[in-house]
């Protein structure tokens, strides 16, 4: 049997059926490309991780800080917003230093 260069013969990993130039198995309908299967599996796992992260309640500390940032007294709001800004700034500087060390040592 002589195969032309344009034909791609792929055996389905699910049912064992041989398929020619197909992305999905003609017998069972499963995806034939291993690379595409891995991409879809990664996307499925990432979607589950995101849904789990979104469904989690914030910690008691986060709830307290968010509540205080919406406090009725201006002084309390400003104090907690200042703390929040300082925290974000410290984290940004720390991430930059870690990135810089990573670049230097790589």
Buried (B, 14 or more C-beta within 10 A) or exposed (E): EEEEEEEEEBEBEEEEBEBEEBEBBEEEEEBBEEEEEEEEEEEEEEEEEEEEEEEEEEEEEEEEBEEBBEEEEEEEBEBBEEEBEEEEEEEEEEEEEEEEEEEEEE
